[in-house]
Amino acid sequence: MTLMLEHPLVRERRSLLTLETERLILRRWRNEDLEAAAAINADPEVMAWIGAGPMTLSDSVNYLTRNDAYFDSHGFGIWAVER
């Protein structure tokens, strides 16, 4: 599955929403993040502390797509974190 996150205006806005520190990069989600995000969201031990239980791949796509729309309308949302 592919997230619908790659519209040119979204890509331009995405570059404005990146925070970098000495140790971390916080940024908006990208299509290539889906596999890792879906694995985390499907892990019962992780999701026992977050939300209503493990997510399917489709659930993860929907969640990240909603988060991306929220970023567009509110200017913030759930960040992807890189080390």
FENCOR-V294071 format. One record per backbone hydrogen bond with DSSP energy under -0.5 kcal/mol. NH is the residue of the N-H (numbers start at 1). CO is the residue of the C=O. If there is no record, write none. Layout:
NH | CO
NH | CO
This chain:
5 | 3
10 | 7
11 | 7
12 | 8
13 | 9
14 | 10
15 | 11
16 | 12
16 | 13
17 | 13
17 | 14
19 | 26
21 | 24
25 | 82
26 | 19
27 | 80
33 | 30
34 | 31
37 | 33
38 | 34
39 | 35
40 | 36
41 | 37
42 | 38
43 | 39
43 | 40
44 | 42
47 | 43
48 | 44
49 | 46
53 | 47
53 | 50
55 | 41
60 | 56
61 | 57
62 | 58
63 | 59
64 | 60
65 | 61
66 | 62
67 | 63
68 | 64
69 | 65
70 | 66
71 | 67
72 | 68
73 | 69
74 | 70
75 | 71
80 | 27
82 | 25
